[in-house]
Amino acid sequence: MEKDTNRQFAEALEICRKIFEAKLKDYGPSWRLLRPSSVTDQLFIKAKRIRSLQIKGETKVGDGIRGEFIALVNYAFVGVIQSRMGFVDTKDMDAQEAMKAYDAVAAEALELMLRKNHDYDEAWRGMRVSSYVDFILTKIERIKEIEDHDGRTSVSEGVDSNYLDIANYAVFGIIKCMEDGIA
């Protein structure tokens, strides 16, 4: 059976969107208070947990790898939003505005995937899920360095492109988990 990356990617993004929207109902856009370094650290925690679960082969808190990939997508989108809007001391948007911002970033991630998947010719399908996690961790380290340099880079892409790459690798992780029946 031929696999349809565009359809699978859209389905994975919809799963992430539903979780994000449900959490907005529970907490509102409380993430607006996160400073850039806190978003980066949250991404780090999620990626390290996936790596730990892959190495140890078991979880003691019950949440699985796929859920952590979903969290990576959602926090990466939060990172892009925060990068562009800045952090605040009190929530400054409602759930509808948050979803509009989320959807705009998700559309950017999809467009980026389409361009890169064209150039790389579905190379992600031949990669191991553990490599997605390692690449995500590398992107997080790059973001930390950029943050330590007050957002300035000399020749490298900025934080937004790294956040979008993290989201896309995480979506690929979700797709692989769904294909392999991994929770």
VEXDRENSE-98804 format. One record per residue: z, y, x of N, C-alpha, C in turn. Coordinates in steps of 0.001 Angstrom, whole numbers, padded with zeros to 6 digits, always signed. Each point is the difference from the previous one (the first is absolute). Layout:
BEGIN
ZYXZYXZYX;...
This chain:
BEGIN
+000000-001182+000837+000000+001182-000837+000000+001250+000885;-000937+000895-000265-000089+001233+000776+001123+000952-000409;+000577+000605+000979+001113+000909-000249-000532+001425-000099;+000498+000726-000965-000429+001366-000259+001089+000958+000460;-000146+000518+001203+001020+000868+000586+000280+001206-000875;-001043+000625-000515+000205+001210-000795+000859-000293-001225;-000278-001092-000698+000770-000372-001188+001427-000359+000384;+000147-000827+001052+001333-000412+000436+000828+001197+000458;-000630+000918+000706+000696+001190+000481+000476+000828-001189;-000875+000194-000974+000371+000772-001197+001135-000685-000758;-000038-001316-000104+001068-000740-000685+001326+000149+000736;-000030-000097+001321+001227+000155+000791+000548+001413-000141;-000887+000998+000027+000451+001377-000182+000621+000189-001382;-000540-000653-001002+000561+000118-001356+001400-000608-000069;+000211-001106+000698+001344-000594+000072+000972+000998+000621;-000416+000613+001105+000843+000990+000679+000282+001187-000915;-001019+000440-000697+000137+001155-000904+001012-000294-001105;-000067-001182-000577+000921-000358-001080+001453-000007+000493;+000210-000513+001202+001354+000003+000580+000459+001433+000244;-000876+000816+000567+000329+001397+000276+000357+000725-001296;-000796-000209-001026+000224+000658-001289+001322-000460-000630;+000286-001298+000096+001259-000526-000539+001198+000595+000737;-000120+000134+001314+001107+000585+000766+000163+001478-000315;-001106+000674-000316+000103+001400-000421+000819+000118-001278;-000153-000968-000898+000782+000013-001238+001483-000193+000300;+000303-000819+000996+001398-000246+000367+000616+001165+000777;-000733+000528+000975+000573+000952+000955-000626+001387-000033;-001123+000150-000686-000744+001245+000109-000578+000106+001409;-000614+001129+000320-000567+000165+001342+001064+000419+001026;+001064-000794+000074+001093+000303+000937-000471-000028+001450;-001095-000704+000255-000560-000078+001353-000457+001361+000513;-000136+000994-000871-000398+001342+000443+001015+000580+000985;+001217-000524+000002+001040+000492+000907-000116-000590+001409;-000822-001018+000173-000117-000659+001303-000721+000888+001013;+000637+000151+001149-000666+000675+001104-000986-000985+000642;-000969+000506+000764-001004-000890+000596+000601-001181+000766;+001019+000248+000791+000586-001081+000793+000624-001078-000889;+000511+000384-001153+000584-000987-000913-001071-000871-000637;-001138+000594-000330-001117-000802-000524-000442-000999+001067;-000132+000483+001216-000413-000869+001105+000999-001130+000203;+001277+000313-000054+001022-001037+000170-000018-001005-001149;-000270+000456-001208-000094-000924-001132-001176-000958+000193;-001124+000525+000470-001148-000857+000320+000377-001012+001086;+000711+000481+001012+000430-000863+001097+000858-001155-000513;+000964+000324-000864+000890-001031-000555-000804-001066-000736;-000935+000428-000815-000798-000946-000801-000858-000890+000905;-000670+000603+000980-000856-000776+000900+000819-000969+000858;+001156+000467+000495+000863-000883+000802+000504-001170-000832;+000278+000244-001271+000473-001094-000857-001102-001044-000188;-001232+000444-000201-001099-000969-000120-000098-000824+001277;+000047+000668+001141-000093-000705+001278+001137-001004+000142;+001207+000414-000380+001161-000882+000064-000191-001223-000897;-000487+000229-001217-000228-001126-000919-001084-000938+000532;-001024+000574+000612-001056-000842+000572+000549-000854+001137;+000845+000563+000821+000545-000728+001147+001049-001015-000438;+000916+000415-000861+001098-000874-000425-000412-001008-001063;-001014+000352-000785-000473-000909-001026+000892-000113-001224;+000984+000880-000122+000882-000039-001170+000564+001384-000274;+000418+000190-001252+000655+001241-000396+001369-000322-000575;+000947+000859+000264+001349-000184-000551+000304+001004-001105;-000929+000926-000258+000215+000951-001084-001005-000192-001144;-000911-000923+000154-000866-000382-001101-001328+000713-000124;-000098+001227+000449-001271+000700-000119-000968-000542+001042;-001269-000142-000406-000972-000613+000885-000892+000984+000733;-000911-000547+000745-000920+000762+000838-000920+000879-000841;-000538-000550-001072-000933+000786-000819+000677+001267-000522;+001234-000089-000441+000720+001179-000477+000173+001055+001077;+000182-000443+001216+000134+000952+001110-001334+000673+000315;-001103-000752-000120-001316+000628+000174-000237+001056-001085;+000411-000309-001229-000121+000976-001088+000807+001253+000342;+001217-000184+000486+000831+001138+000391-000660+000805+001118;-000630-000685+000945-000699+000704+001082-001114+000884-000553;-000771-000521-000932-001061+000811-000609+000613+001239-000645;+001005-000218-000816+000583+001119-000742+000666+001021+000909;+000712-000446+001018+000614+000955+000926-001048+000699+000868;-001080-000685+000332-001074+000655+000754-000621+001121-000837;-000183-000254-001300-000524+001048-000877+000997+001158-000111;+001279-000328-000097+001033+001032+000002-000092+000806+001298;-000222-000684+001107-000126+000692+001283-001124+001020-000001;-001144-000381-000568-001126+000942-000066+000374+001191-000884;+000587-000285-001142+000390+001081-000919+000998+000933+000680;+001005-000571+000636+001020+000815+000672-000603+000790+001158;-000929-000608+000708-000650+000674+001118-000726+001255-000479;-000595-000099-001157-000780+001120-000521+000842+001020-000756;+001033-000465-000681+000800+000901-000842+001294+000447+000664;+000433-000732+001019+001290+000281+000608+001121-000588-000840;+001171-000127+000606+001144-000527-000733+000732+001151-000676;+000830-000348-000972+000744+001007-000760+001477-000397-000060;+000826+000914-000448+001430-000286-000137+000374-000508-001386;-000860+000242-000973+000195-000534-001350-001373-000403-000544;-000006-000954-000889-001274-000450-000573-000752+001191-000583;-001276+000063+000309-000800+001150-000427-001228-000389-000813;-000049-001254-000429-001126-000443-000815+000493-001045-000991;-000758-000174-001043+000352-001032-000965-000813-001263+000300;+000233-001034-000787-000662-001284+000237-001517+000109-000135;-000459+000793-000948-001441+000153-000195-000651+000651+001221;+000621+001027+000551-000526+000647+001203+000047-000951+001191;+001061-000793+000086+000115-000970+001084-001112-001044-000093;-000284-000457-001208-001066-000997-000173-001367+000602+000327;-000201+001249-000334-001266+000659+000333-000178+000068+001523;+001062+000366+000701-000053+000048+001465-000226-001403+000572;+000703-000984-000553-000140-001394+000436-001452-000462-000176;-000557+000249-001172-001367-000447-000283-001018+000649+000929;+000220+001253+000359-000915+000676+000922+000030-000669+001373;+001184-000337+000472+000116-000660+001305-000567-001425-000070;+000256-000697-001093-000550-001355-000166-001528+000037+000039;-000598+001018-000621-001456+000139+000034-000492+000226+001430;+000746+000779+000777-000354+000204+001416+000076-001313+000779;+001048-000775-000261+000166-001278+000699-001156-000939-000338;-000372-000047-001256-001128-000844-000417-001283+000443+000679;-000263+001294+000016-001207+000523+000636-000009-000324+001493;+001144+000140+000662+000100-000340+001418-000296-001480+000217;+000585-000848-000845-000249-001443+000127-001487-000300-000160;-000652+000623-000970-001427-000251-000219-000823+000370+001234;+000316+001143+000595-000741+000422+001199+000269-000935+001177;+001272-000310+000236+000336-000849+001136-000476-001434-000217;+000118-000491-001221-000424-001370-000264-001512-000128+000187;-000729+001052-000294-001446+000005+000257-000265-000134+001491;+000683+000823+000793-000238+000004+001443+000535-001256+000687;+001142-000503-000457+000628-001155+000638-000406-001324-000643;-000783+000066-001069-000600-001189-000612+001021-001087-000346;+001023+000382-000775+000984-000962-000507+000818-000674+001110;+000130+000636+001146+000745-000610+001112+001432-000337-000391;+000576+000762-000913+001394-000229-000409+000200-001401-000555;-001027-000584-000565+000133-001342-000581+000241-001070+001071;-000460+000260+001210+000194-000951+001086+001279+000214+000780;+000733+001027-000381+001243+000314+000704+001174-000768-000599;+001029-000147+000790+001243-000605-000468+000860+001072-000657;+000775-000386-001003+000909+000940-000660+000996+000563+001016;+000401-000799+000957+000935+000490+001028-000620+001161+000787;-001311-000009+000170-000654+001116+000690+000053+001270-000829;-000148-000125-001321+000141+001199-000845+001354+000648+000254;+001027-000840+000042+001362+000518+000189+000130+000650+001374;-000535-000636+001020+000068+000574+001349-000754+001329+000076;-001162+000071-000661-000755+001255-000006+000747+001080-000775;+000646-000383-001092+000812+000951-000762+001141+000526+000861;+000680-000888+000705+001088+000436+000883-000521+000937+001095;-001188-000277+000513-000609+000871+001006-000291+001377-000589;-000539+000021-001209-000271+001284-000672+001294+000780-000217;+001074-000700-000357+001290+000663-000194+000471+000619+001316;-000136-000724+001095+000391+000558+001306-000838+001224+000338;-001281-000030-000356-000851+001172+000233+000489+001190-000816;+000351-000256-001260+000519+001080-000846+001277+000575+000599;+000881-000869+000493+001241+000484+000616-000308+000922+001184;-000962-000389+000816-000377+000835+001149-000546+001346-000465;-000849-000025-001014-000558+001254-000523+001117+000869-000569;+000937-000610-000710+001145+000758-000525+000816+000605+001135;+000180-000762+001073+000753+000500+001153-000714+001164+000690;-001319+000100-000224-000786+001102+000564-000286+001070-001057;+000879+000058-001006-000115+001007-001073-001358-000035-000694;-000573-001193-000120-001249-000170-000729-001252+000310+000788;+000160+000381+001248-001167+000372+000813-000557-001223+000727;-001312-000104-000006-000694-001031+000782-001092+000686+000813;-000359-000611+001114-001064+000600+000810-001358-000611-000327;-000051-001302-000177-001284-000640-000314+000106-001023-001129;+001189-000290-000435+000218-001063-000975+000000+000532-001425;-000178-000942-000935+000103+000337-001412+001440+000367-000317;+000202+000710-001073+001339+000415-000389+000721-001057-000810;+001136+000392-000553+000832-000963-000725-000672-000511-001264;-000725+000849-000713-000613-000439-001255-000923-001198+000209;-000820+000041+001031-000918-001116+000239+000767-001273+000352;+001114+000141+000700+000830-001170+000310+000654-000551-001268;+000494+000890-000879+000566-000451-001270-001053-000756-000821;-001213+000529-000054-001057-000652-000779-000375-001353+000599;-000028-000084+001329-000263-001298+000645+001114-001002-000317;+001253+000467+000012+001121-000875-000356-000183-000518-001411;-000319+000898-000922-000205-000408-001389-001110-001037-000099;-001092+000217+000698-001123-000929-000114+000316-001360+000617;+000660-000031+001148+000411-001295+000556+000965-000705-000950;+000888+000773-000625+000947-000597-000948-000722-000550-001229;-001017+000705-000476-000787-000525-001122-000678-001302+000405;-000538-000046+001201-000592-001261+000469+001060-001100+000024;+001211+000351+000395+001099-000964-000022+000288-000491-001403;-000014+000893-000968+000215-000381-001397-001094-000961-000451;-001232+000330+000319-001127-000853-000395+000162-001396+000598;+000305-000052+001299+000174-001311+000655+001162-000771-000621;+001108+000681-000294+001141-000654-000640-000412-000575-001356;-000754+000774-000766-000439-000483-001313-000934-001196+000151;-000898+000049+000958-000912-001117+000235+000743-001264+000428;+001062+000195+000798+000744-001138+000543+001207-000384-000842;+000225+000701-001113+001123-000315-000873+001358+000324+000598;+000052+001039+000830+001248+000409+000647+000658+001075-000839;+001283-000177-000264+000747+000985-000807+000406+001187+000824;
